[in-house]
């Protein structure tokens, strides 16, 4: 049995505005591990250790979860932190999509649980992770950078496919490989 660290995601185009936001986060001096621009994506479901022999079944679950969904637009707008400004763990950009991403993620969660993947405990909240906060160093400066982009529109994007990705962790950062691309 061969395992891979996997997740299901929507690909996102990195814009100049996203890069500016990341640059301002760096300038804040905060201890944040930023997502590399070429790795930016919206995670629908983190699988963790997945069996390679399940790839076809996972692809089938993705197709089933997107039945009846046509390509759709999303707006990347606004910024914030999880779980809250007092205890920072994740810096994000907001997603406006009319609930489509949430319905796909919920369907994926249900279908993949039948393959043995653990169901999410938290309600799905569509967002684009920009960075993971490691320590509270320069927390106020980080919050100021986040607040500066609170109402900024970063991009309007067409979603046309869902990706099954493999993540290889390296000292230089993760390397993501698309194993399957499912068109919607």
N, C-alpha and C positions, 0 to 999 in steps of 0.2 A: 504494500500500500504506500503510494507516494503522495506526500502532502505538499500543498502550496498555501501561502498566506494570501487570502483572496478577499476581494470586495467587489460590489456592483456599484457603478457610478455613471454620472452624466459628464461628458467632457465639456470644458468651458474654455472659451478663447480668452487669453490673458490680454487685457487692454493696457494702454498707457496709464489710465487712471488707477488701475489695480497696482501697477508697478509704483506709481507715486505714493499710494497708500502704504505699501510695504516699505518704501524709502523713508517715509515719515515715522513709521514704527521703529526702523533701525536708528534714526536720528534721536528718538526718544531715550535711547540708552537702556531700554527695558530688556529684560532677559527673556526673549521670545525666539522660539525656533520657527522661522517663517517657512511656509510652503514654497518650494521653488516654483517660479512662474510656469515652467513646462509641466509641473505636476498638479496644477490646480484643477479641481473637479468637485462635483457635488456627490457625496456618498449617499447612496440609497440604502445599502445594507453592507455592513462589515461581516464577513464570513469567518474570519480567523483562519485556523488551519482547516483547509478543505481538501478533500480527496480528489486527485486527478481523475479517477474513474467516475466522479460525479459531474464532470464538466458538461456533458450532454444533458444531464438531468437539470442542472442549474440553468443552462441555456433555455430549456423547455419552460422552466418556472418563470424566467424573465419574459419569454414570449407570451405566456399565459397572463402574466401580470399587466401586460401592455395591450391586451386585446381591445380593439375598439378605439384606441388612442391614436390620433393622427399627430404629425409633427406640430409642435406648439411653441409659442414664444414665452420667454421668461425675462423678467427685468431684474438685474442685479442692482439693488439700491439700498443704501443705508448701511450702517455698521453697528456693531455691538460686541458684547463679551458674554461668555457662559462661564459659570452659572450666574454670576452677578458682579457688579463693580467692586464689592468688598472682597470677593474671592475669585480672582481671575484665573481661568484655565485655558480658554479658547477665545481668540479674536476672529470675528466673522463678518462677512458681507451678507446682507439680507437678500432673499429671493422672493419675488412676487410672481405667482404663476396660476392663481385661481384654484389652487388645491390639487392640480393634476399630479405633481411630484409626490405629494403625500398619499394620494390614492394608489400610485404605483408602488411606493415603499411599503404601504400597509399590505397590499396584495402579495408582494415579494416575501414579506415577513411570514405571512400565513402559509404560503406555498413551500417556502424553504424549511419551515419548522417540520414539515412532513418528511424531509430528508435528514432531519436530526440537527439542524442549525437552530441555535437558541433564539427564542423570540425576544424582541427588544422590550425592556422594562419601561422605558420612557416613551412618551408620545413623540412621533416623528416631527421634527421642526426643520424644514428645508433651509439650508444655509450653505455658504461657501467658506470653509475654514481657511483662514489666511495665516494663522500662526497659533502655536501652543505656548502658553506662558509657563516658564520653568520656575521662576522665583518672583517675589514681589519687588525686586529691584526696579527703581524708577517707575513705580506703579502709576503715580499721578501724571507723569509725562506721557505714559502710554495711554491713559484714559483721555488726556487732552488730544492726542493724535486720533484716537477712535472718534471722539466727539466732533472733531473737525470734519469728518466724512459722514456724519450721522444722516444727512439728507442728500448725499451725493448719489447721482445715478451713474453707475459704472459702465453699464452696457445693456442692450436688449439683444437677446440671443435666441436663435432658433434651435430647438431640441429635435433632433432627427433620429437619434440612436441611444441605446443603452449599452454599456460596456461591462464585461466581466474582466476584472483586472487581477493580475498577480503582482504582489508587492515583495520585493527582495530588499531587506534592510541591510545597508552597508554603512561603514563609518562616515562616508561622504553624504549620506542621506538615502532615502528609499529610491529604488528603481522600479517603475511601474511598467508592466507589459500587458498589452491588451490580448487576452486569450480568445475572446469572442466579442463581436460587435453585432448587436441585434437592432435592425432598422425598425422604426415605428411608422 
